[in-house]
Amino acid sequence: MKKFKGVYPVVITPMKENFEINYEGLKENVNYFINQKVSGLVINGSTGEFVSLTEEEKEEIIKTVLSTVNGAFPIIVGTASEYTNDAIRLTQSAENLGADGVLVINSYYAHPTDEEIYHQFKDIADSTSLPIMIYNNPFTTGIDIGQDTLIDLGNNVRNITHLKESSGSIQKLRDIHYATGNNLTLFCGSDDLAFESFVMGAQGWVSVAGNLAPNLTKELYEKIQSKDFNSAHETYKKLLPLLQFIEDSGKYVQIVKAGMEIKGLNGGPSRPPRRNLNTEEKNKLESIISILN
């Protein structure tokens, strides 16, 4: 069972002006990440607008990214769906296409109970041999999965091996880490709590900011791993304006797409109902990126 760690940018799905996917642009972006030597990538995630993609598009994205990466680093595929059987089908498809792992979130409309969430994740896990990263994000789903449920899943379901924790509670992350040990590898899912999450036991970061600042996000991770905390603080302070803009704006997809274009890469529009950044937001982003670069 593969164990993931390090900084994994959760990448956008670049689009043309007519909202069709720009697959050539996606290849160019992936080659950029290869050159930046990131630890891996997450595709078809929230930042990739998975809720606005067809199953055929999701499959083509997987094929495009895997063929471009060609084993350079692991690819984790988002396979979330409101209906458990659809998530199972997407997970099995990702496995058949060669994904290294999958990222799944609980139902985000039905507001299931913790018991239902447990069985949703377990049913998905039972359908595949891939390592699974479960995702706790109460700001998206409206449900903060219970700590005991996450611990139970990590300790008792063999291939639930990773947790992306986005509740914003460092105490919760700490206690889950202490209770699951090596059974569950924790990933930071709140960009503006990356430093704190690493210090309290997270071994990785599914990072929105990693799209725009891969070197600095890697640097932060590596400095904390080597216990160079003073230097890590300086890196973190440099990153914080971007991290806070991403977390506070509600426009993380649009920020990354606009930022990629500022950096000479491929972004394009987001599918409706999302709308592009306004002039003030774009000017703020340009200012932040100029400081980071």
C-alpha positions, 0 to 999 in steps of 0.5 A: 500500500503506497504511502503519500507524503509531501506537497501535492498541488490540487490542480485546476482544469484549464479551459478555453473561452467556450468552457471546453477543457484545454487538454493541451494546456493541462499537459503544459501545466503538468510538465511545469509541475514535473519540472518543479519536482512536486511530490505528486498531484491531485486531479479532479478535486474541488480546485479542478471543478469536479462537480462541473465535469462529466464522467467522460471528461474526468476519465480523459483528464486522468488519461491525459495527466497519467500519460504526461507524468509517466510515473514521475510522481504519484497521481491521486484522483478525486472520485467523489460523488453524491451517490456511493455507487457512482463514487465506487464506479469512478474509483474503479475507473481510476484504478483501471486507468492507473491512478496511484490513489483516490480522494473521496469526500462524504455526500455533500447534499444529503447531510449523512450521519456519521454512521452513514459516512462510515459505511460510505467510505468503507464501501468505496474502500472495499471496492478497490485495492488503491490507497484511499485518502478520505476528506473532512471538509465541513465548509463544503459538505456542511458536516464535520465528521466526528473524530471517533469516526475518522479514527475508526476508519483509519484504524479498522479499514485496511486501505483507508490510509490517508486523511485530508483534514480541513476542519480548521481544528489543529486540536482535532488533527493532533488527536487523530494523529495520536490515536491512529499513529502509522495507520492514517497519514494526515494531510493538511487541507487548510492552506492557512494552517499548513505550518501548524498542521505539519508541526502537529503531525501532518505528513503532507499537504493537499495544497491549493497554493502549491499551484502558484508557489510550488517551491515555497510550499515545498520549502515550508514542508522540508524545513519543518521536516528538518526541524528548522522552525525559525527558517520555516516561520519566515517561509510561512510568513511569505506565503501567508498573504496567498494562503489567506487570500485563497481561504478567505475569498471563496474564489480559490478556483478563480484565484488559481486560474488567474494566477496560472495565467499571470505566471504564463501558464494555462488557466482560462475561465471557470464553468458557471456559476463561478465568475472570474475575479474582478479588477480589485481581486486580480490586482491583489493577486498580481501583487501577491505573486510579484512578492512570491516570485 
